[in-house]
Amino acid sequence: MTDTTRTHVWPILTYADAPAAIRFLVDAFGLEARAVYTRDGDATVVEHAELRWPAGGGIMLGTAGKDDSPFGRRPSGNDCVYVVCDAPDALFAQATAAGA
């Protein structure tokens, strides 16, 4: 049974070498590669990948500079965090009150 009262944090990361990052995150931290979508004809470009942390949450990632879209042009190291929770408005109010 899944505990839906927990908050799960999902960093969204970009890497210059996303396939190597996936191998490292799986080997070093035990994340599970649930989905890895590479560019047709070029497996070195990861369009999107989802790695799951066995206890909940995980990491979404892709290759930096993969296309000319605003999201695709992001350099590695310019990332964000995606948070899944039951009460997003309350979490937003809490974060805003704390100065976010």
C-alpha atoms as an extended CHARMM CRD file, in Angstrom:
* protein
*
       100  EXT
         1         1  MET       CA              0.0000000000        0.0000000000        0.0000000000  PROA      1               0.0000000000
         2         2  THR       CA              1.3210000000        3.4450000000       -0.9270000000  PROA      2               0.0000000000
         3         3  ASP       CA              1.4240000000        6.1230000000        1.7600000000  PROA      3               0.0000000000
         4         4  THR       CA             -0.1600000000        9.1260000000        0.0210000000  PROA      4               0.0000000000
         5         5  THR       CA              0.3680000000       11.4100000000        3.0250000000  PROA      5               0.0000000000
         6         6  ARG       CA              4.1080000000       11.6520000000        2.4460000000  PROA      6               0.0000000000
         7         7  THR       CA              5.6740000000       14.3850000000        0.3940000000  PROA      7               0.0000000000
         8         8  HSD       CA              7.8360000000       13.1940000000       -2.4750000000  PROA      8               0.0000000000
         9         9  VAL       CA             10.5370000000       15.4120000000       -3.9010000000  PROA      9               0.0000000000
        10        10  TRP       CA             11.4490000000       15.0670000000       -7.5720000000  PROA      10              0.0000000000
        11        11  PRO       CA             14.5630000000       16.9880000000       -8.6530000000  PROA      11              0.0000000000
        12        12  ILE       CA             14.5580000000       17.6540000000      -12.3980000000  PROA      12              0.0000000000
        13        13  LEU       CA             18.1930000000       17.5910000000      -13.5050000000  PROA      13              0.0000000000
        14        14  THR       CA             20.1590000000       18.1000000000      -16.6990000000  PROA      14              0.0000000000
        15        15  TYR       CA             23.4680000000       16.4470000000      -17.4760000000  PROA      15              0.0000000000
        16        16  ALA       CA             26.0450000000       16.8790000000      -20.2300000000  PROA      16              0.0000000000
        17        17  ASP       CA             26.3130000000       13.0520000000      -20.3080000000  PROA      17              0.0000000000
        18        18  ALA       CA             22.9010000000       11.8330000000      -19.1520000000  PROA      18              0.0000000000
        19        19  PRO       CA             23.5230000000        8.1150000000      -19.9310000000  PROA      19              0.0000000000
        20        20  ALA       CA             26.6120000000        8.1850000000      -17.6730000000  PROA      20              0.0000000000
        21        21  ALA       CA             24.6460000000       10.0230000000      -14.9760000000  PROA      21              0.0000000000
        22        22  ILE       CA             21.9360000000        7.3530000000      -15.0790000000  PROA      22              0.0000000000
        23        23  ARG       CA             24.4930000000        4.5660000000      -14.6920000000  PROA      23              0.0000000000
        24        24  PHE       CA             26.1250000000        6.4170000000      -11.7760000000  PROA      24              0.0000000000
        25        25  LEU       CA             22.8380000000        7.1450000000       -9.9530000000  PROA      25              0.0000000000
        26        26  VAL       CA             21.6970000000        3.5300000000      -10.3230000000  PROA      26              0.0000000000
        27        27  ASP       CA             25.0410000000        2.0430000000       -9.2390000000  PROA      27              0.0000000000
        28        28  ALA       CA             25.9180000000        4.5270000000       -6.4840000000  PROA      28              0.0000000000
        29        29  PHE       CA             22.5280000000        5.1640000000       -4.8890000000  PROA      29              0.0000000000
        30        30  GLY       CA             20.3260000000        2.2420000000       -5.8880000000  PROA      30              0.0000000000
        31        31  LEU       CA             17.8390000000        4.3040000000       -7.8880000000  PROA      31              0.0000000000
        32        32  GLU       CA             15.7850000000        2.2660000000      -10.3610000000  PROA      32              0.0000000000
        33        33  ALA       CA             15.6110000000        3.3810000000      -13.9990000000  PROA      33              0.0000000000
        34        34  ARG       CA             11.8770000000        3.1890000000      -14.7260000000  PROA      34              0.0000000000
        35        35  ALA       CA             11.9000000000        5.0370000000      -18.0540000000  PROA      35              0.0000000000
        36        36  VAL       CA             14.6990000000        6.2080000000      -20.3400000000  PROA      36              0.0000000000
        37        37  TYR       CA             13.7250000000        7.8180000000      -23.6470000000  PROA      37              0.0000000000
        38        38  THR       CA             16.6040000000        8.5750000000      -25.9780000000  PROA      38              0.0000000000
        39        39  ARG       CA             16.6140000000       10.4880000000      -29.2370000000  PROA      39              0.0000000000
        40        40  ASP       CA             15.8310000000        8.3980000000      -32.3010000000  PROA      40              0.0000000000
        41        41  GLY       CA             19.1580000000        7.6230000000      -33.9380000000  PROA      41              0.0000000000
        42        42  ASP       CA             21.2840000000        9.0200000000      -31.0840000000  PROA      42              0.0000000000
        43        43  ALA       CA             21.2150000000        7.0860000000      -27.7920000000  PROA      43              0.0000000000
        44        44  THR       CA             23.6290000000        9.5940000000      -26.2220000000  PROA      44              0.0000000000
        45        45  VAL       CA             20.8240000000       12.1810000000      -26.0100000000  PROA      45              0.0000000000
        46        46  VAL       CA             18.3330000000       11.4190000000      -23.2480000000  PROA      46              0.0000000000
        47        47  GLU       CA             15.0930000000       13.2500000000      -23.9770000000  PROA      47              0.0000000000
        48        48  HSD       CA             13.6100000000       12.1980000000      -20.6230000000  PROA      48              0.0000000000
        49        49  ALA       CA             14.4030000000        9.6700000000      -17.9150000000  PROA      49              0.0000000000
        50        50  GLU       CA             12.7120000000        8.7660000000      -14.6610000000  PROA      50              0.0000000000
        51        51  LEU       CA             14.6850000000        7.1170000000      -11.8810000000  PROA      51              0.0000000000
        52        52  ARG       CA             12.7570000000        5.9880000000       -8.8090000000  PROA      52              0.0000000000
        53        53  TRP       CA             13.9900000000        5.9590000000       -5.2470000000  PROA      53              0.0000000000
        54        54  PRO       CA             12.7150000000        2.7010000000       -3.7150000000  PROA      54              0.0000000000
        55        55  ALA       CA             11.3780000000        4.5300000000       -0.6270000000  PROA      55              0.0000000000
        56        56  GLY       CA              9.4360000000        7.0730000000       -2.7210000000  PROA      56              0.0000000000
        57        57  GLY       CA             10.1200000000        9.9480000000       -5.0640000000  PROA      57              0.0000000000
        58        58  GLY       CA             13.0120000000        9.9570000000       -7.4580000000  PROA      58              0.0000000000
        59        59  ILE       CA             14.7850000000       11.9710000000      -10.1280000000  PROA      59              0.0000000000
        60        60  MET       CA             13.7430000000       13.0790000000      -13.5870000000  PROA      60              0.0000000000
        61        61  LEU       CA             16.5850000000       13.9860000000      -15.9110000000  PROA      61              0.0000000000
        62        62  GLY       CA             17.6950000000       14.5750000000      -19.4570000000  PROA      62              0.0000000000
        63        63  THR       CA             20.5570000000       15.7580000000      -21.6040000000  PROA      63              0.0000000000
        64        64  ALA       CA             21.5120000000       19.4380000000      -21.3370000000  PROA      64              0.0000000000
        65        65  GLY       CA             21.2090000000       21.5320000000      -24.4970000000  PROA      65              0.0000000000
        66        66  LYS       CA             19.2530000000       18.8410000000      -26.3140000000  PROA      66              0.0000000000
        67        67  ASP       CA             17.1450000000       21.1570000000      -28.4770000000  PROA      67              0.0000000000
        68        68  ASP       CA             16.2290000000       24.7940000000      -29.1150000000  PROA      68              0.0000000000
        69        69  SER       CA             13.1700000000       24.8950000000      -26.8460000000  PROA      69              0.0000000000
        70        70  PRO       CA             13.4530000000       27.0000000000      -23.6770000000  PROA      70              0.0000000000
        71        71  PHE       CA             13.5050000000       23.8130000000      -21.5880000000  PROA      71              0.0000000000
        72        72  GLY       CA             15.9170000000       22.0450000000      -23.9320000000  PROA      72              0.0000000000
        73        73  ARG       CA             18.4020000000       24.9340000000      -23.9250000000  PROA      73              0.0000000000
        74        74  ARG       CA             18.9150000000       24.7640000000      -20.1580000000  PROA      74              0.0000000000
        75        75  PRO       CA             22.5650000000       24.1250000000      -19.3320000000  PROA      75              0.0000000000
        76        76  SER       CA             23.5160000000       21.4540000000      -16.8440000000  PROA      76              0.0000000000
        77        77  GLY       CA             23.4300000000       22.7600000000      -13.2880000000  PROA      77              0.0000000000
        78        78  ASN       CA             20.3810000000       24.9760000000      -13.9970000000  PROA      78              0.0000000000
        79        79  ASP       CA             17.7100000000       22.7570000000      -12.5260000000  PROA      79              0.0000000000
        80        80  CYS       CA             14.5260000000       22.7080000000      -10.4580000000  PROA      80              0.0000000000
        81        81  VAL       CA             12.7140000000       20.5110000000       -7.9570000000  PROA      81              0.0000000000
        82        82  TYR       CA              9.2360000000       19.0030000000       -8.4410000000  PROA      82              0.0000000000
        83        83  VAL       CA              7.3670000000       18.2710000000       -5.2070000000  PROA      83              0.0000000000
        84        84  VAL       CA              4.3780000000       15.8950000000       -5.0290000000  PROA      84              0.0000000000
        85        85  CYS       CA              2.1600000000       16.3140000000       -1.9680000000  PROA      85              0.0000000000
        86        86  ASP       CA             -1.4410000000       16.0450000000       -0.8360000000  PROA      86              0.0000000000
        87        87  ALA       CA             -1.8390000000       19.7420000000        0.0480000000  PROA      87              0.0000000000
        88        88  PRO       CA              0.0470000000       21.8700000000       -2.4940000000  PROA      88              0.0000000000
        89        89  ASP       CA             -1.7480000000       25.1120000000       -1.5550000000  PROA      89              0.0000000000
        90        90  ALA       CA             -0.8390000000       24.6940000000        2.1000000000  PROA      90              0.0000000000
        91        91  LEU       CA              2.7640000000       23.8500000000        1.2040000000  PROA      91              0.0000000000
        92        92  PHE       CA              2.9180000000       26.9050000000       -1.0830000000  PROA      92              0.0000000000
        93        93  ALA       CA              1.5570000000       29.1240000000        1.7120000000  PROA      93              0.0000000000
        94        94  GLN       CA              4.1070000000       27.6940000000        4.1570000000  PROA      94              0.0000000000
        95        95  ALA       CA              6.9830000000       28.2230000000        1.7390000000  PROA      95              0.0000000000
        96        96  THR       CA              5.8160000000       31.7420000000        0.8750000000  PROA      96              0.0000000000
        97        97  ALA       CA              5.5320000000       32.6260000000        4.5770000000  PROA      97              0.0000000000
        98        98  ALA       CA              9.1130000000       31.4270000000        5.0200000000  PROA      98              0.0000000000
        99        99  GLY       CA             10.3230000000       33.7810000000        2.2730000000  PROA      99              0.0000000000
       100       100  ALA       CA             10.2610000000       31.5750000000       -0.8280000000  PROA      100             0.0000000000
